[in-house]
């Protein structure tokens, strides 16, 4: 039995997303990336659903997401919640630059916002320099301090080779004073162009990170509030070889929770 299977022995699956429909399930996913900061037109994901898989990609004609704050960056992302203040305010999820203000107020949506649990992704990606793929969780941020991030995995194209990859995992505090930054890039002997399993088990006291069922990092701290999933591919403005870039192919996402005993 793998370390991950052992860790979730007392858990039950509450969401098993296999992307097997003809349309993205909008009861779980919003096809926009932090739309309050850029508007839904600029934030709209480019994706396909093909044969029980989600393919996220950067289109050649896709606009820069938020040029005032992040020049050149384009992103296709789906997320499982959204919260923002009114237009013109600075209230909203994952505000990473002081120049960001709400340009398009968003309705509050809590689609999939677990408090603790196991989050798994099976995915593959043929690396492309200047691009990155990731699965994160961020605090729903209905209060400013509920804003930490759990990075389940992030992979830069320049940091992956056929026999190895640097997989970023850990926690970032952002506005949460109870969390200390604890993030690292772990060298893993995998070919990310093949299907692999990336996962985290988040409890009230710690977060443990896994690749293919084996532990690669543990952080002895944990956010104490609901968090949403952020699944994404980025282009950081290199402008080279977009037609040759490959999509981020996600086979499944699973969320499990500890079984509550009477």
HUJO-V717836 format. One record per residue. N is the residue number from 1. RES is the residue in one letter. PHI is phi in degrees with one decimal (999 if undefined). OMEGA is omega in whole degrees, 0 to 359 (* if undefined). D_LAST is the distance of its C-alpha to the last C-alpha in whole Angstrom. Layout:
n=N res=RES phi=PHI omega=OMEGA d_last=D_LAST
n=N res=RES phi=PHI omega=OMEGA d_last=D_LAST
This chain:
n=1 res=X phi=999 omega=180 d_last=27
n=2 res=X phi=-73.0 omega=178 d_last=28
n=3 res=X phi=-61.1 omega=180 d_last=27
n=4 res=X phi=-67.1 omega=179 d_last=25
n=5 res=X phi=-59.9 omega=178 d_last=23
n=6 res=X phi=-66.0 omega=182 d_last=22
n=7 res=X phi=-66.0 omega=183 d_last=21
n=8 res=X phi=-107.2 omega=179 d_last=19
n=9 res=X phi=-59.4 omega=179 d_last=17
n=10 res=X phi=-102.2 omega=183 d_last=14
n=11 res=X phi=-111.8 omega=172 d_last=15
n=12 res=X phi=-128.0 omega=181 d_last=15
n=13 res=X phi=-73.6 omega=178 d_last=18
n=14 res=X phi=-108.6 omega=175 d_last=18
n=15 res=X phi=-139.0 omega=172 d_last=22
n=16 res=X phi=-129.1 omega=184 d_last=25
n=17 res=X phi=-97.2 omega=180 d_last=28
n=18 res=X phi=-114.5 omega=173 d_last=31
n=19 res=X phi=52.2 omega=186 d_last=34
n=20 res=X phi=-98.6 omega=177 d_last=35
n=21 res=X phi=-92.7 omega=178 d_last=36
n=22 res=X phi=-85.9 omega=179 d_last=39
n=23 res=X phi=-132.4 omega=175 d_last=38
n=24 res=X phi=-63.1 omega=181 d_last=36
n=25 res=X phi=-73.1 omega=185 d_last=33
n=26 res=X phi=-77.7 omega=170 d_last=33
n=27 res=X phi=-80.3 omega=179 d_last=30
n=28 res=X phi=-119.5 omega=193 d_last=29
n=29 res=X phi=-127.6 omega=169 d_last=32
n=30 res=X phi=-105.7 omega=183 d_last=35
n=31 res=X phi=-86.7 omega=180 d_last=38
n=32 res=X phi=-140.3 omega=179 d_last=40
n=33 res=X phi=-107.1 omega=178 d_last=40
n=34 res=X phi=40.8 omega=192 d_last=39
n=35 res=X phi=-65.8 omega=180 d_last=41
n=36 res=X phi=-61.8 omega=185 d_last=42
n=37 res=X phi=-86.3 omega=186 d_last=44
n=38 res=X phi=-134.5 omega=186 d_last=46
n=39 res=X phi=87.1 omega=185 d_last=46
n=40 res=X phi=-68.6 omega=180 d_last=44
n=41 res=X phi=-62.4 omega=180 d_last=48
n=42 res=X phi=-73.7 omega=186 d_last=48
n=43 res=X phi=-93.9 omega=188 d_last=44
n=44 res=X phi=-67.5 omega=180 d_last=44
n=45 res=X phi=-74.0 omega=168 d_last=42
n=46 res=X phi=-101.2 omega=184 d_last=45
n=47 res=X phi=-154.6 omega=173 d_last=43
n=48 res=X phi=-134.9 omega=169 d_last=43
n=49 res=X phi=-110.8 omega=187 d_last=40
n=50 res=X phi=-137.6 omega=172 d_last=42
n=51 res=X phi=60.3 omega=178 d_last=40
n=52 res=X phi=67.0 omega=175 d_last=37
n=53 res=X phi=-144.2 omega=171 d_last=37
n=54 res=X phi=-102.5 omega=175 d_last=38
n=55 res=X phi=-114.3 omega=173 d_last=41
n=56 res=X phi=-96.6 omega=181 d_last=42
n=57 res=X phi=-146.9 omega=174 d_last=45
n=58 res=X phi=-101.0 omega=180 d_last=48
n=59 res=X phi=-83.9 omega=182 d_last=51
n=60 res=X phi=-60.9 omega=182 d_last=54
n=61 res=X phi=-100.1 omega=183 d_last=55
n=62 res=X phi=-74.0 omega=182 d_last=51
n=63 res=X phi=-75.4 omega=170 d_last=52
n=64 res=X phi=-60.8 omega=187 d_last=51
n=65 res=X phi=-67.3 omega=184 d_last=48
n=66 res=X phi=-141.2 omega=190 d_last=49
n=67 res=X phi=-60.7 omega=181 d_last=52
n=68 res=X phi=-68.1 omega=184 d_last=53
n=69 res=X phi=-103.8 omega=184 d_last=50
n=70 res=X phi=-132.1 omega=185 d_last=50
n=71 res=X phi=-57.6 omega=173 d_last=53
n=72 res=X phi=88.3 omega=186 d_last=53
n=73 res=X phi=-83.1 omega=173 d_last=49
n=74 res=X phi=-118.3 omega=186 d_last=48
n=75 res=X phi=-151.0 omega=168 d_last=44
n=76 res=X phi=-116.4 omega=187 d_last=42
n=77 res=X phi=-146.8 omega=168 d_last=39
n=78 res=X phi=-121.1 omega=184 d_last=36
n=79 res=X phi=-138.3 omega=189 d_last=33
n=80 res=X phi=-110.7 omega=176 d_last=30
n=81 res=X phi=-171.1 omega=178 d_last=30
n=82 res=X phi=-161.3 omega=177 d_last=33
n=83 res=X phi=-147.2 omega=176 d_last=34
n=84 res=X phi=-152.5 omega=172 d_last=37
n=85 res=X phi=-86.3 omega=181 d_last=40
n=86 res=X phi=-73.3 omega=177 d_last=43
n=87 res=X phi=-54.5 omega=181 d_last=46
n=88 res=X phi=93.4 omega=181 d_last=48
n=89 res=X phi=-88.0 omega=175 d_last=45
n=90 res=X phi=-110.3 omega=181 d_last=43
n=91 res=X phi=-92.8 omega=179 d_last=40
n=92 res=X phi=170.3 omega=184 d_last=38
n=93 res=X phi=-68.0 omega=168 d_last=36
n=94 res=X phi=54.9 omega=176 d_last=37
n=95 res=X phi=-81.5 omega=188 d_last=41
n=96 res=X phi=-102.7 omega=181 d_last=42
n=97 res=X phi=-146.8 omega=184 d_last=46
n=98 res=X phi=-66.2 omega=178 d_last=47
n=99 res=X phi=-80.4 omega=182 d_last=49
n=100 res=X phi=-76.8 omega=169 d_last=47
n=101 res=X phi=-131.0 omega=182 d_last=46
n=102 res=X phi=-69.6 omega=178 d_last=45
n=103 res=X phi=-97.5 omega=181 d_last=47
n=104 res=X phi=-152.4 omega=181 d_last=45
n=105 res=X phi=-59.8 omega=184 d_last=42
n=106 res=X phi=-115.2 omega=172 d_last=39
n=107 res=X phi=-68.4 omega=177 d_last=36
n=108 res=X phi=-72.5 omega=180 d_last=33
n=109 res=X phi=-134.9 omega=176 d_last=31
n=110 res=X phi=-112.2 omega=186 d_last=27
n=111 res=X phi=-88.6 omega=178 d_last=27
n=112 res=X phi=-144.8 omega=185 d_last=25
n=113 res=X phi=-133.0 omega=183 d_last=24
n=114 res=X phi=-69.5 omega=169 d_last=21
n=115 res=X phi=-116.9 omega=186 d_last=19
n=116 res=X phi=71.3 omega=179 d_last=19
n=117 res=X phi=140.0 omega=177 d_last=19
n=118 res=X phi=-110.5 omega=181 d_last=21
n=119 res=X phi=-120.9 omega=183 d_last=24
n=120 res=X phi=-124.8 omega=172 d_last=27
n=121 res=X phi=-136.6 omega=168 d_last=30
n=122 res=X phi=-109.7 omega=188 d_last=33
n=123 res=X phi=-156.1 omega=174 d_last=36
n=124 res=X phi=-146.9 omega=181 d_last=40
n=125 res=X phi=-161.7 omega=174 d_last=43
n=126 res=X phi=-84.6 omega=191 d_last=46
n=127 res=X phi=-60.2 omega=178 d_last=47
n=128 res=X phi=-135.0 omega=182 d_last=50
n=129 res=X phi=-59.4 omega=182 d_last=51
n=130 res=X phi=90.1 omega=179 d_last=51
n=131 res=X phi=-113.7 omega=175 d_last=47
n=132 res=X phi=-145.1 omega=172 d_last=44
n=133 res=X phi=-121.0 omega=185 d_last=40
n=134 res=X phi=-160.6 omega=163 d_last=37
n=135 res=X phi=-128.2 omega=179 d_last=33
n=136 res=X phi=-121.5 omega=162 d_last=32
n=137 res=X phi=-122.6 omega=176 d_last=29
n=138 res=X phi=-127.8 omega=176 d_last=30
n=139 res=X phi=-58.7 omega=180 d_last=29
n=140 res=X phi=-61.4 omega=169 d_last=29
n=141 res=X phi=66.0 omega=170 d_last=31
n=142 res=X phi=-70.8 omega=166 d_last=31
n=143 res=X phi=-127.4 omega=189 d_last=32
n=144 res=X phi=-55.4 omega=182 d_last=34
n=145 res=X phi=-75.6 omega=179 d_last=32
n=146 res=X phi=-87.4 omega=194 d_last=30
n=147 res=X phi=-136.3 omega=180 d_last=32
n=148 res=X phi=-68.7 omega=178 d_last=31
n=149 res=X phi=-125.1 omega=167 d_last=32
n=150 res=X phi=-106.4 omega=178 d_last=30
n=151 res=X phi=-91.6 omega=180 d_last=33
n=152 res=X phi=-75.3 omega=170 d_last=31
n=153 res=X phi=-167.8 omega=167 d_last=35
n=154 res=X phi=-142.7 omega=185 d_last=38
n=155 res=X phi=-135.0 omega=175 d_last=41
n=156 res=X phi=-90.7 omega=180 d_last=45
n=157 res=X phi=-58.1 omega=181 d_last=47
n=158 res=X phi=-72.7 omega=183 d_last=50
n=159 res=X phi=-112.2 omega=180 d_last=47
n=160 res=X phi=-132.9 omega=178 d_last=47
n=161 res=X phi=-133.0 omega=183 d_last=49
n=162 res=X phi=-58.2 omega=184 d_last=49
n=163 res=X phi=-117.7 omega=182 d_last=47
n=164 res=X phi=-165.8 omega=177 d_last=45
n=165 res=X phi=-158.9 omega=169 d_last=44
n=166 res=X phi=-91.0 omega=181 d_last=42
n=167 res=X phi=-107.9 omega=179 d_last=39
n=168 res=X phi=-78.9 omega=179 d_last=38
n=169 res=X phi=-143.2 omega=175 d_last=34
n=170 res=X phi=137.2 omega=184 d_last=33
n=171 res=X phi=-122.6 omega=170 d_last=32
n=172 res=X phi=-121.7 omega=183 d_last=35
n=173 res=X phi=-79.0 omega=191 d_last=34
n=174 res=X phi=48.4 omega=183 d_last=37
n=175 res=X phi=-97.6 omega=183 d_last=36
n=176 res=X phi=-94.1 omega=183 d_last=33
n=177 res=X phi=-70.4 omega=182 d_last=34
n=178 res=X phi=-87.2 omega=183 d_last=31
n=179 res=X phi=-111.0 omega=174 d_last=32
n=180 res=X phi=-102.5 omega=181 d_last=35
n=181 res=X phi=-57.7 omega=182 d_last=36
n=182 res=X phi=-146.9 omega=185 d_last=35
n=183 res=X phi=-131.2 omega=174 d_last=37
n=184 res=X phi=-153.0 omega=174 d_last=39
n=185 res=X phi=-98.8 omega=186 d_last=40
n=186 res=X phi=-102.4 omega=178 d_last=39
n=187 res=X phi=-75.1 omega=182 d_last=42
n=188 res=X phi=-125.7 omega=182 d_last=40
n=189 res=X phi=-87.0 omega=178 d_last=43
n=190 res=X phi=-138.6 omega=171 d_last=42
n=191 res=X phi=-101.7 omega=187 d_last=44
n=192 res=X phi=-71.2 omega=176 d_last=42
n=193 res=X phi=-76.5 omega=174 d_last=44
n=194 res=X phi=-103.4 omega=181 d_last=42
n=195 res=X phi=-66.0 omega=175 d_last=38
n=196 res=X phi=-139.1 omega=180 d_last=36
n=197 res=X phi=-105.2 omega=178 d_last=32
n=198 res=X phi=-120.2 omega=187 d_last=31
n=199 res=X phi=-154.0 omega=172 d_last=28
n=200 res=X phi=-141.5 omega=171 d_last=26
n=201 res=X phi=-113.2 omega=186 d_last=23
n=202 res=X phi=-111.4 omega=177 d_last=22
n=203 res=X phi=-115.8 omega=179 d_last=19
n=204 res=X phi=-70.8 omega=185 d_last=19
n=205 res=X phi=-120.9 omega=184 d_last=22
n=206 res=X phi=-160.4 omega=174 d_last=24
n=207 res=X phi=-132.8 omega=179 d_last=25
n=208 res=X phi=-116.1 omega=186 d_last=26
n=209 res=X phi=-113.2 omega=186 d_last=29
n=210 res=X phi=-133.8 omega=164 d_last=30
n=211 res=X phi=-127.8 omega=182 d_last=33
n=212 res=X phi=50.3 omega=173 d_last=33
n=213 res=X phi=85.5 omega=183 d_last=29
n=214 res=X phi=-110.1 omega=182 d_last=31
n=215 res=X phi=-68.7 omega=173 d_last=30
n=216 res=X phi=-116.8 omega=178 d_last=33
n=217 res=X phi=-166.3 omega=171 d_last=32
n=218 res=X phi=-134.9 omega=175 d_last=29
n=219 res=X phi=-115.0 omega=184 d_last=29
n=220 res=X phi=-87.0 omega=177 d_last=28
n=221 res=X phi=-160.8 omega=183 d_last=27
n=222 res=X phi=-162.0 omega=171 d_last=25
n=223 res=X phi=-60.7 omega=187 d_last=25
n=224 res=X phi=-115.8 omega=184 d_last=23
n=225 res=X phi=-153.3 omega=181 d_last=23
n=226 res=X phi=-61.9 omega=180 d_last=23
n=227 res=X phi=-133.0 omega=179 d_last=26
n=228 res=X phi=-113.2 omega=180 d_last=28
n=229 res=X phi=-89.4 omega=176 d_last=29
n=230 res=X phi=-131.4 omega=184 d_last=33
n=231 res=X phi=-117.9 omega=194 d_last=35
n=232 res=X phi=-153.7 omega=170 d_last=38
n=233 res=X phi=-129.3 omega=183 d_last=42
n=234 res=X phi=-120.0 omega=165 d_last=45
n=235 res=X phi=-119.0 omega=186 d_last=48
n=236 res=X phi=-93.1 omega=169 d_last=50
n=237 res=X phi=85.9 omega=178 d_last=53
n=238 res=X phi=-69.9 omega=179 d_last=55
n=239 res=X phi=69.8 omega=183 d_last=57
n=240 res=X phi=-117.0 omega=169 d_last=57
n=241 res=X phi=64.6 omega=182 d_last=57
n=242 res=X phi=-61.6 omega=181 d_last=54
n=243 res=X phi=-65.9 omega=179 d_last=55
n=244 res=X phi=-93.8 omega=181 d_last=55
n=245 res=X phi=-69.6 omega=183 d_last=51
n=246 res=X phi=-108.6 omega=181 d_last=48
n=247 res=X phi=-74.8 omega=172 d_last=45
n=248 res=X phi=-88.0 omega=187 d_last=41
n=249 res=X phi=-106.2 omega=184 d_last=40
n=250 res=X phi=-110.0 omega=183 d_last=36
n=251 res=X phi=-81.9 omega=180 d_last=35
n=252 res=X phi=-165.5 omega=171 d_last=31
n=253 res=X phi=-130.0 omega=177 d_last=28
n=254 res=X phi=-128.4 omega=174 d_last=25
n=255 res=X phi=-125.0 omega=179 d_last=22
n=256 res=X phi=-125.2 omega=179 d_last=18
n=257 res=X phi=-129.4 omega=178 d_last=15
n=258 res=X phi=-62.6 omega=179 d_last=13
n=259 res=X phi=-69.6 omega=180 d_last=10
n=260 res=X phi=-89.1 omega=180 d_last=7
n=261 res=X phi=-82.8 omega=178 d_last=4
n=262 res=X phi=-67.5 omega=* d_last=0
